[in-house]
Amino acid sequence: MTPKTPACLWFSALLNPQSLSAFQPLIESGADVQLNPELFSEFNIRQVPALIIKEESSASADGCVQGTKAVIVPGDVTLGYALDRLTDRKDSVGEVARTLRDKLGNRQ
């Protein structure tokens, strides 16, 4: 059994209703598959596939909501390659990338 990660597979649109059936094996395995065109607009995604590591907004000590931090790695690359590009970062995105890369193991 493949270990689960806190990841989603997002699509901006489906070409036809039958397209969703191609993702049924992923859905049945527990993957979070969503149709979310707003996400593509929010992050100005014009090239797919793209890996997004997004840090959720949090409130600072004075109660103000801090901005969302996100890093996007576009391109037709393996998940392992995309995560490897981020593991050297010294911030929360790098920490998430290292955690996900460890879970992925030797798989690319």
Steps between C-alpha positions, in 0.01 A plus 500: 500500500632845407533746790263794478623857479309822565469563128220567255474451128326807355355563158378826353253334265404169344492462124199272523304326778672169422837654594420456868474122459872490416571616856274245667792271601667796674177596675442141611853485643420799722650783292339840537399595143327838459373727226611851602544761225537777761828351620649537153399867497621562858851375418501620138571149373535500121708182458406153622588279663618707794589406856379754757617493859274738687532612859162570652434852625534550872432780743791694647526589870301820441218306328578613145480233233835445335520448125509157346844379395516269202765370265416361158720260304360480146585241239463142398736357762472227759377582847841400638681741268264788586540439874879474465501854355349627828667295773795740541273789599538617861132587551170319561469412130837323516389318814183376328699400191747301713216324685322408177828391337573273796154343467556449127824313568701379201201531269519785254 
